Amino acid sequence: MQNTTRKIWALSLAALLCCLILAAPAFAAKRVALVIGNNTYENVPALKKAVNDAGAISQELAKLGFDVVSAENVGRRAMSRALVELESKIESGDTALIHFAGHGFADGDRLTRDGLGPLL
């Protein structure tokens, strides 16, 4: 009986080690996120909660282990800089997430025609 128990433990341990070795690349990858919150705009009404929502998302992502790049009330150039910063942190195998809280816009019917809907 003892011999059988030892064999079971040895096989279980070997299986666990194999799983850990095979899963190691998944654990090694970083999690990186860009979170943008825009309340203020030049030509459309201001929002009240987008920056707060983005802040809450940033906090939760940080708790989940994400390296968060945050941007608030940014224009096109600052948004591009934030994207470049995010890109500089991403390596092969990493998980990257982008979250935007703010107004969306449509460029004529292009968004609907191209199937992008509310993504921009």
C-alpha positions as CSV (number, residue, x, y, z in Angstrom):
1,M,0.0,0.0,0.0
2,Q,2.8,2.4,0.9
3,N,4.5,1.7,-2.4
4,T,1.3,2.5,-4.4
5,T,0.8,5.8,-2.4
6,R,4.4,6.9,-3.1
7,K,3.9,6.2,-6.9
8,I,0.7,8.2,-7.0
9,W,2.4,11.1,-5.2
10,A,5.4,10.9,-7.5
11,L,3.2,10.9,-10.6
12,S,1.1,13.7,-9.2
13,L,4.2,15.8,-8.5
14,A,5.7,15.1,-11.9
15,A,2.4,16.1,-13.6
16,L,2.3,19.3,-11.5
17,L,5.9,20.2,-12.5
18,C,5.1,19.6,-16.2
19,C,2.1,21.9,-16.0
20,L,4.1,24.6,-14.3
21,I,6.9,24.3,-16.8
22,L,4.5,24.5,-19.7
23,A,2.6,27.4,-18.2
24,A,5.7,29.4,-17.3
25,P,5.6,31.6,-20.5
26,A,2.0,32.6,-19.6
27,F,3.1,33.7,-16.2
28,A,6.2,35.5,-17.5
29,A,4.3,37.9,-19.8
30,K,3.6,41.4,-18.6
31,R,0.2,43.0,-18.6
32,V,0.2,46.6,-19.9
33,A,-2.8,49.0,-20.2
34,L,-3.5,52.4,-21.5
35,V,-6.5,54.1,-19.9
36,I,-7.7,57.4,-21.2
37,G,-10.4,59.5,-19.7
38,N,-11.6,62.7,-21.4
39,N,-14.1,65.1,-19.9
40,T,-13.2,68.3,-21.7
41,Y,-13.6,68.9,-25.5
42,E,-13.3,72.0,-27.7
43,N,-16.5,71.6,-29.7
44,V,-18.8,69.3,-27.8
45,P,-20.3,69.4,-24.3
46,A,-18.1,68.4,-21.4
47,L,-18.6,65.1,-19.7
48,K,-18.8,64.7,-15.9
49,K,-17.6,61.2,-15.2
50,A,-15.2,60.0,-17.9
51,V,-12.1,60.9,-16.0
52,N,-13.4,59.3,-12.8
53,D,-14.4,56.2,-14.7
54,A,-11.0,56.0,-16.2
55,G,-9.4,56.4,-12.8
56,A,-11.5,53.6,-11.4
57,I,-10.5,51.3,-14.3
58,S,-6.8,52.2,-13.8
59,Q,-7.0,51.2,-10.1
60,E,-8.7,47.9,-10.8
61,L,-6.3,47.0,-13.6
62,A,-3.3,47.9,-11.3
63,K,-4.8,45.5,-8.7
64,L,-4.8,42.8,-11.4
65,G,-1.1,43.3,-12.1
66,F,-1.3,45.6,-15.1
67,D,1.4,48.3,-15.6
68,V,-1.1,51.2,-16.4
69,V,-0.3,54.2,-18.5
70,S,-3.0,56.9,-17.7
71,A,-4.0,60.0,-19.6
72,E,-6.7,62.5,-18.7
73,N,-8.3,65.2,-20.8
74,V,-5.8,64.8,-23.7
75,G,-6.0,66.0,-27.3
76,R,-4.8,64.1,-30.3
77,R,-1.1,64.8,-29.8
78,A,-1.0,63.8,-26.1
79,M,-3.1,60.7,-26.9
80,S,-0.5,59.8,-29.6
81,R,2.3,60.2,-27.0
82,A,0.4,57.9,-24.6
83,L,0.1,55.3,-27.3
84,V,3.8,55.5,-28.0
85,E,4.5,55.1,-24.3
86,L,2.3,52.0,-24.2
87,E,3.9,50.6,-27.3
88,S,7.4,51.1,-25.7
89,K,6.3,48.9,-22.8
90,I,4.9,46.0,-24.9
91,E,7.1,43.0,-25.7
92,S,6.2,39.8,-27.5
93,G,3.8,37.6,-25.5
94,D,2.6,40.5,-23.3
95,T,-1.1,41.3,-22.8
96,A,-2.0,44.9,-23.8
97,L,-5.3,46.6,-23.2
98,I,-6.6,50.0,-24.2
99,H,-9.6,51.6,-22.5
100,F,-11.1,54.9,-23.5
101,A,-13.8,56.8,-21.5
102,G,-15.2,59.9,-23.2
103,H,-17.1,61.0,-26.3
104,G,-17.1,58.9,-29.4
105,F,-17.4,60.3,-32.9
106,A,-18.3,59.3,-36.4
107,D,-16.7,60.3,-39.6
108,G,-19.7,60.3,-41.9
109,D,-21.0,56.8,-42.5
110,R,-17.5,55.3,-42.7
111,L,-17.7,53.7,-39.2
112,T,-21.0,52.0,-40.0
113,R,-19.9,51.0,-43.5
114,D,-16.6,49.6,-42.3
115,G,-18.3,47.8,-39.4
116,L,-16.4,49.6,-36.7
117,G,-19.5,51.0,-35.1
118,P,-18.8,52.8,-31.8
119,L,-15.1,51.9,-31.6
120,L,-13.9,55.5,-32.3
